[in-house]
Amino acid sequence: MSQNTKTEDQKHESRSRFIRIVFAVLIVFVYFFGLTIPLLGPDEPRYTQVAREMFERGDWVTPTLGGFDWFEKPALLYWLQIASFHIFGVTEFAARFGSALFGLGTIFCLWILGRKWTESSEQWLEEERKTEAQSSKFKAENSKTDFADWIALTAASSIGLIAFARGASFDIILTFPITASLAGFFIWEISRREHRKHGKMLNEHEKSSVFSASSAALFSFYFFIGVAMIAKGLVGIVFPFAIAVFYYVLSRRFPPKEFIFSLVWGTLLSLAVASIWYLPMYITNGWKFIDEFFIQHHFQRYTSNKYQHPQPFWFFWLVLPLMTIPWLPFFLASLRNLIKGFFQRKNAKTQKDNETPKTQDLRLTTFALSWMLVPLVFFSASGSKLPGYILPALPAAIILTAVYVYEFVRKSEKRRAGLQILAFLTFVIIFVLLQFFVEPLVRHDTTKNLVRAASEKGFNDEKILTLHTISHNLEFYGAGRLVRLPDGKQRYFYGTAEIAEYIRINEKKPVLVFLPVERIGELNENPQITAEILGDNGEHALAAVSLK
């Protein structure tokens, strides 16, 4: 190679390294930026309040809400929030910090998977390079980390991952350990096949190194299954096992004996990890925990519409593709190629132990397809559907997308630059939205400013009554002040007469009333009370109410 060529390669490699560093810094910045906006919706405030109550009690086992047992979800999100509270204090940023970390962890796991897949493909890549007229730039671009970088960039800039990594909710908390577990499984599968194919060519030290890496990958598969169970219950063990089995079904192969033998110690490892929370939880709360957590919030939630989240069967088949924006066209193109390739392979001749780039692609896309389909089919059959449920399938959709993107950018430097600009602009748009638009747009979805306005006028400790509505957002911002029924649920007040009666039997102390803005007139129609509107968020108002 001439000196000029070497210099050109070095310049190109330096430029690629610089771009890689810029994107890494940008990704971390965007994922932690804007976590201070008020807690939104019904879930973020409730989960954060559960963690705050555990934090204030110094209790890492039993979740409570308003002082009452709260057994809907496992403890992993709460643990992350409690740890963050110790570092940052009880703030919105602390409530979401663990979710952002798990979002970045999901990206990193996909990067590791992509890097290992590229390393396993080096042999056929070298053969491909010998037969193609490629520039030195093309060779430099196909480094060990090139595909890994693209899969990470695709993941990091996908709107679904960005959105859910910003929320104090359980969806991203489950997605990270599921991704880590399945990445471990696929890396083990690659290492096992490599060792079987090239084992005779390796010396003892190389064999030991390959064996250690393979064992660590299989260990991580089972370890993170246990973590996933602490993240969101039984689905944490159902998905990884079902996806692994379905992968072998699609590959038309019987699971290898190493995997079958590992099920014994591996399942015990998963259960041991999960028992860190489940065992003390059962010892402390007994059958009540089993009934509420498993029977009501696992089986009844799945088989019925008890929790009132009905959607049509095809709901997630629409939501998942939308989560890949801005890479949606590439995701759809990857599915088209996958379907097209399936029909082409039906009549193709196969050669045993003679892998080509296409069969290498097939292993990865088959794995990603099995990973994507299992959650899709599982949740599509559920009686309760929320968009975040399908998030564990997003990494699989990203893998399929990244395979197509990688092939797309390899053909042209302009294509590469164009898609890097697309990702960069996505991050810029997210930053602008968070900085200037999100908080005003979600003003109606939070009670933070209403409670703050009441405090500024001296109403700091008064009970908060909810009239003609229930507010889960007040669980955090009005913590300790909500009126509850004997079972711990918020009391729903049906009219101003009930408000007046409540004040009368509670020493005639003034209260705050949270109600829809269209019902404000009712406060002035009751001659028994006097009301002062302290503020509204466009949908609900907060009023100070006392007896005349």
C-alpha positions in Angstrom: 0.0 0.0 0.0 1.4 3.4 -1.0 2.1 6.1 1.6 -0.7 8.3 0.1 -3.2 5.4 0.5 -2.1 4.9 4.1 -2.5 8.6 4.9 -5.9 8.6 3.3 -7.0 5.6 5.4 -5.7 7.2 8.5 -7.6 10.4 7.8 -10.8 8.5 7.1 -10.4 6.5 10.3 -9.8 9.6 12.3 -12.9 11.2 10.9 -15.0 8.1 11.6 -13.7 8.0 15.2 -14.5 11.7 15.6 -18.1 11.2 14.3 -18.5 8.2 16.6 -17.4 10.2 19.6 -19.7 13.2 18.7 -22.7 10.9 18.4 -21.9 9.1 21.6 -21.8 12.4 23.5 -24.9 13.7 21.8 -26.8 10.5 22.6 -26.0 10.7 26.3 -26.8 14.4 26.4 -30.2 13.9 24.7 -31.2 11.0 26.9 -30.6 12.9 30.1 -31.8 16.3 28.8 -35.3 17.5 29.8 -35.9 14.9 32.5 -37.0 17.7 34.8 -40.4 18.3 33.2 -43.3 17.6 35.5 -44.4 13.9 35.9 -47.1 13.2 33.3 -50.1 10.9 33.0 -51.4 8.6 35.6 -48.4 6.2 35.8 -45.3 8.4 36.3 -46.7 10.1 39.5 -48.0 6.9 41.0 -44.8 4.9 40.5 -42.7 7.8 41.7 -44.8 8.2 44.8 -44.6 4.5 45.6 -40.8 4.8 45.4 -40.9 8.0 47.6 -42.9 6.2 50.3 -40.4 3.2 50.2 -37.5 5.7 50.3 -39.0 7.6 53.3 -39.6 4.4 55.2 -36.2 2.9 54.3 -38.1 -0.1 52.9 -36.8 -1.8 49.8 -39.3 -4.7 49.8 -43.0 -3.6 50.1 -44.4 -1.0 47.7 -47.2 1.2 49.1 -49.2 4.1 47.6 -50.8 6.5 50.1 -49.8 4.2 52.9 -51.7 1.2 51.4 -50.1 -1.9 49.9 -49.5 -1.5 46.1 -48.7 -4.8 44.5 -49.3 -4.1 40.8 -45.6 -4.1 39.8 -42.2 -5.5 40.9 -39.6 -3.4 42.6 -36.8 -2.8 40.0 -38.1 0.7 38.9 -38.6 1.6 42.5 -35.1 0.5 43.4 -33.6 2.7 40.7 -35.7 5.6 41.8 -34.8 5.2 45.5 -31.1 5.0 44.6 -31.5 8.2 42.5 -33.4 9.9 45.4 -30.4 9.3 47.6 -28.1 11.0 45.0 -30.3 13.7 43.6 -33.1 14.2 46.1 -36.8 13.5 45.4 -37.2 15.2 42.0 -38.5 14.5 38.6 -35.0 14.1 37.3 -34.2 11.4 39.9 -37.5 9.6 39.1 -36.5 9.3 35.5 -32.7 8.9 35.8 -32.8 5.0 36.0 -35.1 4.9 32.9 -32.6 7.0 30.9 -29.8 4.7 32.1 -31.7 1.6 31.0 -32.4 3.3 27.6 -28.7 3.8 27.2 -28.1 0.2 28.4 -30.4 -1.1 25.7 -28.4 0.8 23.1 -25.2 -0.6 24.5 -26.4 -4.2 24.4 -27.4 -3.8 20.8 -24.0 -2.4 20.1 -22.3 -5.4 21.7 -24.5 -7.7 19.7 -23.7 -5.9 16.5 -19.9 -6.0 17.2 -19.9 -9.7 18.0 -22.0 -10.4 14.8 -19.5 -8.4 12.8 -16.5 -10.3 14.3 -18.1 -13.6 13.4 -18.6 -12.3 9.9 -15.0 -11.2 9.3 -14.0 -14.3 7.5 -16.6 -14.0 4.8 -16.2 -10.2 4.7 -12.5 -10.8 3.7 -13.6 -13.1 1.0 -16.1 -10.5 -0.2 -13.5 -7.8 -0.3 -11.2 -9.9 -2.4 -13.8 -10.3 -5.1 -15.2 -6.7 -5.1 -13.4 -3.6 -6.4 -13.5 -1.6 -3.3 -11.8 1.6 -2.4 -9.6 2.1 0.7 -12.4 4.1 2.2 -14.9 1.2 1.9 -12.4 -1.0 3.7 -11.9 1.5 6.5 -15.7 1.9 6.8 -16.2 -1.8 7.4 -14.3 -2.0 10.7 -15.3 -4.2 13.5 -17.5 -1.5 15.0 -19.1 -0.2 11.8 -22.3 -2.3 11.9 -22.3 -2.0 15.7 -22.2 1.7 15.4 -25.1 1.8 12.9 -27.3 -0.5 15.0 -26.6 1.7 18.1 -27.3 4.9 16.2 -30.5 3.5 14.7 -31.6 2.4 18.2 -30.7 5.7 19.9 -32.5 7.8 17.4 -35.7 5.7 17.2 -38.6 7.7 18.6 -39.9 4.8 20.6 -36.8 4.3 22.6 -36.2 8.0 23.1 -39.8 8.5 24.4 -39.9 5.6 26.8 -36.4 6.1 28.1 -37.6 9.4 29.4 -40.5 8.0 31.4 -40.7 6.8 35.0 -42.5 3.7 33.9 -41.8 0.0 33.7 -41.6 -0.5 29.9 -38.0 0.5 29.5 -37.1 -1.1 32.8 -38.2 -4.4 31.2 -36.8 -3.8 27.8 -33.2 -3.4 28.9 -32.8 -6.8 30.8 -34.8 -8.5 28.0 -32.3 -7.0 25.5 -29.3 -7.9 27.6 -30.6 -11.5 28.0 -31.3 -12.1 24.4 -28.0 -10.4 23.3 -26.2 -12.8 25.6 -28.1 -15.8 24.0 -27.3 -14.8 20.5 -23.6 -14.1 21.3 -23.5 -17.5 22.9 -25.1 -19.1 19.8 -22.5 -17.3 17.5 -19.6 -18.3 19.7 -20.7 -21.9 19.9 -21.1 -22.3 16.2 -17.7 -20.6 15.6 -16.0 -22.9 18.1 -17.6 -25.9 16.5 -16.5 -24.8 13.0 -13.0 -23.5 13.7 -12.1 -25.2 17.0 -9.4 -27.4 15.4 -7.6 -24.3 14.1 -7.3 -22.7 17.6 -4.6 -23.2 20.1 -5.4 -24.0 23.8 -5.3 -20.4 24.9 -7.6 -19.4 22.1 -10.0 -22.2 22.9 -10.0 -21.2 26.5 -10.8 -17.6 25.6 -13.6 -18.6 23.3 -15.1 -20.9 25.9 -14.9 -18.3 28.6 -16.7 -15.7 26.4 -19.3 -18.2 25.4 -19.9 -19.2 29.0 -20.2 -15.6 30.1 -22.8 -14.9 27.3 -24.9 -17.9 28.4 -24.6 -16.8 32.0 -25.8 -13.3 31.1 -28.8 -14.8 29.3 -30.1 -16.4 32.5 -28.9 -13.7 34.8 -30.8 -11.0 33.0 -33.9 -13.2 32.9 -33.9 -12.9 36.7 -33.5 -9.2 36.4 -36.3 -9.0 33.9 -38.6 -10.8 36.4 -37.9 -8.1 39.0 -38.6 -5.6 36.3 -42.1 -6.8 35.3 -42.9 -10.2 36.6 -43.4 -13.5 34.7 -43.1 -11.9 31.2 -39.4 -11.5 32.1 -38.9 -15.3 31.9 -41.6 -16.1 29.3 -40.2 -13.9 26.6 -36.6 -14.9 26.5 -37.3 -18.6 26.6 -40.1 -18.4 24.0 -37.9 -16.3 21.7 -35.0 -18.7 22.0 -37.2 -21.7 21.3 -39.0 -19.9 18.4 -35.6 -19.0 16.9 -34.6 -22.7 16.7 -38.1 -23.4 15.2 -37.6 -20.8 12.5 -34.0 -22.0 11.9 -35.3 -25.6 11.6 -32.8 -26.8 14.1 -33.2 -28.7 17.4 -31.8 -26.7 20.3 -28.2 -27.9 20.9 -27.5 -30.1 23.9 -25.4 -27.4 25.6 -28.5 -25.2 25.7 -30.8 -28.0 26.9 -28.4 -28.9 29.7 -28.0 -25.3 30.7 -31.8 -25.1 31.4 -31.3 -26.7 34.7 -28.6 -24.5 36.3 -29.7 -21.5 34.2 -33.3 -21.5 35.4 -32.1 -21.9 39.0 -29.8 -18.9 38.4 -32.7 -16.8 37.0 -34.9 -17.8 40.0 -32.2 -17.1 42.4 -31.7 -13.6 41.0 -35.5 -12.9 41.0 -35.8 -14.2 44.6 -33.8 -11.2 45.8 -37.2 -9.4 45.8 -39.8 -12.1 45.5 -38.7 -14.1 48.5 -38.7 -11.3 51.1 -41.9 -9.9 49.5 -43.7 -13.2 50.0 -42.3 -13.7 53.5 -43.5 -10.2 54.4 -46.9 -10.2 52.7 -47.9 -13.8 52.2 -50.9 -14.9 50.1 -52.1 -11.3 49.6 -49.0 -10.7 47.4 -49.6 -13.9 45.4 -53.2 -13.0 44.8 -52.8 -9.3 43.8 -49.5 -9.6 42.0 -49.8 -12.8 40.0 -53.5 -13.6 39.8 -55.0 -10.1 39.4 -52.2 -8.2 37.8 -50.8 -10.9 35.6 -53.5 -13.4 34.6 -56.7 -11.2 34.9 -55.0 -8.2 33.3 -54.0 -10.4 30.3 -57.2 -12.4 29.9 -59.7 -9.6 30.5 -60.3 -5.9 30.1 -60.5 -5.5 33.9 -58.1 -2.5 33.8 -59.9 -0.8 30.9 -57.3 -0.7 28.2 -59.0 -2.3 25.2 -57.6 -2.1 21.7 -58.1 -4.0 18.5 -56.0 -7.1 17.8 -53.9 -5.2 15.2 -53.0 -2.3 17.6 -49.4 -3.3 18.3 -48.8 -4.2 14.6 -49.3 -0.5 14.0 -47.6 0.9 17.1 -44.4 -1.0 16.7 -43.5 0.3 13.2 -44.3 3.8 14.3 -41.8 3.4 17.2 -39.0 3.1 14.5 -39.5 6.6 13.2 -37.4 8.2 11.6 -36.2 4.8 10.3 -39.7 3.6 9.4 -39.0 3.4 5.6 -36.0 1.3 6.2 -37.8 -1.0 8.7 -40.6 -1.5 6.1 -38.0 -2.2 3.4 -36.3 -4.7 5.6 -39.6 -6.5 6.1 -40.1 -6.5 2.3 -36.7 -8.0 1.8 -37.3 -10.6 4.5 -40.5 -11.8 2.9 -38.9 -11.7 -0.6 -35.9 -13.7 0.7 -38.2 -16.3 2.3 -39.8 -17.2 -1.0 -36.4 -17.1 -2.8 -34.9 -19.5 -0.3 -37.7 -22.0 -0.7 -36.2 -23.2 -3.9 -32.6 -22.4 -3.2 -30.0 -25.1 -2.6 -28.2 -25.0 0.7 -24.6 -26.0 1.3 -23.7 -27.5 4.7 -21.0 -25.5 6.6 -20.5 -23.1 3.8 -21.8 -19.8 5.1 -22.0 -16.8 2.9 -22.9 -13.2 3.7 -26.5 -14.0 3.0 -26.6 -17.0 5.4 -24.8 -14.8 8.0 -27.6 -12.2 7.5 -30.1 -15.0 7.7 -29.0 -16.0 11.2 -29.3 -12.5 12.5 -32.6 -11.7 10.8 -34.1 -15.0 11.8 -33.2 -14.2 15.4 -34.6 -10.7 15.2 -37.7 -11.9 13.6 -38.4 -14.5 16.3 -37.6 -11.8 18.9 -40.1 -9.4 17.3 -43.0 -11.8 16.7 -43.2 -13.4 20.2 -44.1 -10.1 22.0 -46.3 -9.0 19.0 -48.4 -12.2 19.1 -48.4 -12.4 22.9 -49.6 -8.9 23.5 -52.0 -8.8 20.5 -53.9 -11.6 22.2 -54.1 -9.7 25.5 -57.3 -8.1 26.7 -55.4 -5.1 27.9 -53.2 -3.0 25.6 -51.1 0.0 26.1 -48.4 1.3 23.6 -45.5 0.7 26.0 -46.3 -3.0 26.3 -44.7 -3.7 22.9 -41.4 -1.9 23.7 -39.5 -5.1 24.3 -40.0 -6.0 20.6 -38.5 -2.7 19.5 -34.8 -3.8 19.7 -35.7 -6.6 17.3 -37.3 -4.2 14.9 -34.2 -2.0 15.2 -31.9 -5.0 14.4 -33.9 -5.7 11.2 -33.8 -2.0 10.3 -30.1 -1.7 11.0 -29.3 -4.7 8.7 -31.0 -2.9 5.8 -29.4 0.5 6.8 -26.0 -1.0 6.9 -26.3 -2.5 3.4 -27.7 0.8 2.2 -24.9 3.0 3.5 -22.1 0.6 2.3 -22.8 1.4 -1.3 -22.2 5.2 -1.1 -20.4 7.7 1.0 -23.2 10.1 0.3 -25.8 7.7 1.7 -23.7 7.2 4.8 -23.5 11.0 5.4 -27.2 11.4 4.6 -28.3 9.0 7.2 -25.9 10.4 9.8 -27.4 13.8 9.1 -30.9 12.2 9.5 -29.9 10.9 13.0 -28.3 14.2 13.9 -31.4 16.1 12.9 -33.6 13.7 14.9 -31.6 14.5 18.1 -31.7 18.3 17.3 -35.5 18.1 16.9 -35.9 16.2 20.1 -33.8 18.8 21.9 -35.8 21.7 20.5 -39.1 20.1 21.4 -38.0 19.4 24.9 -36.5 22.9 25.4 -39.3 25.0 24.0 -42.5 23.0 23.4 -43.0 19.9 25.5 -43.7 21.5 28.9 -46.3 24.0 27.6 -48.0 21.3 25.5 -48.3 19.0 28.5 -49.5 21.7 30.9 -53.0 20.2 31.0 -51.5 16.7 31.9 -49.9 17.7 35.2 -51.1 19.1 38.6 -47.7 20.4 39.6 -48.4 24.0 38.8 -51.9 23.9 40.4 -50.5 22.6 43.7 -47.7 25.2 43.5 -50.1 28.0 43.0 -52.1 26.8 46.0 -48.9 26.8 48.1 -48.0 30.3 47.1 -51.4 31.4 48.5 -50.8 29.7 51.8 -52.6 26.4 51.2 -49.8 24.0 52.0 -51.4 21.3 54.1 -55.2 21.3 53.4 -56.8 18.0 52.2 -57.4 17.7 48.5 -60.8 16.4 47.4 -61.4 15.2 43.9 -64.9 16.3 42.6 -66.4 14.5 39.5 -63.0 13.0 38.7 -60.0 11.1 40.0 -56.4 12.4 39.6 -53.5 9.9 39.7 -51.2 12.8 39.0 -52.0 14.2 42.4 -50.6 11.0 44.0 -47.1 12.6 43.8 -47.8 16.4 43.8 -50.6 16.1 46.4 -49.0 13.3 48.4 -50.4 12.7 51.8 -53.3 15.1 51.2 -55.7 13.0 49.1 -58.9 11.6 50.7 -59.1 7.8 50.4 -61.6 5.0 50.8 -60.9 2.2 53.3 -59.3 0.1 50.5 -56.8 2.9 49.7 -58.4 4.1 46.5 -59.1 7.8 46.1 -62.5 8.9 47.1 -64.7 10.2 44.2 -66.9 13.0 45.4 -70.1 13.2 43.4 -71.3 16.7 44.3 -70.7 19.9 46.3 -73.1 18.6 49.0 -70.7 15.9 49.8 -67.9 18.4 49.9 -69.8 20.5 52.4 -70.5 17.4 54.5 -66.9 16.4 54.5 -65.8 19.8 55.7 -68.5 19.8 58.4 -67.4 16.5 60.0 -63.7 17.4 59.8 -63.7 20.3 62.1 -64.9 22.7 59.4 -61.3 23.0 58.1 -61.0 24.5 54.6 -60.1 22.0 51.8 -58.8 22.2 48.2 -61.1 20.8 45.6 -59.8 19.4 42.3 -62.5 19.4 39.6 -63.0 19.7 35.8 -63.1 23.3 34.6 -66.6 22.9 33.1 -67.8 22.1 36.7 -66.5 25.2 38.3 -69.9 26.8 38.3 -71.2 24.2 40.7 -69.0 25.6 43.5 -70.9 28.9 43.4 -74.4 27.3 43.2 -74.1 25.7 46.7 -75.1 28.2 49.3 -73.3 26.3 52.1 -69.8 26.9 50.8 -67.6 29.6 49.5 -64.9 28.9 46.8 -61.8 30.6 45.4 -60.4 29.3 42.2 -56.6 29.1 42.6 -55.8 28.1 39.1 -56.4 25.7 36.2 -54.4 23.8 33.7 -56.9 24.0 30.9 -58.7 20.8 31.8 -58.9 20.8 35.6 -59.0 23.5 38.3 -58.0 23.7 41.9 -60.2 25.7 44.3 -60.0 26.6 48.0 -63.4 25.7 49.6 -64.7 26.4 53.0 -68.1 26.6 54.8 -69.9 29.9 54.9 
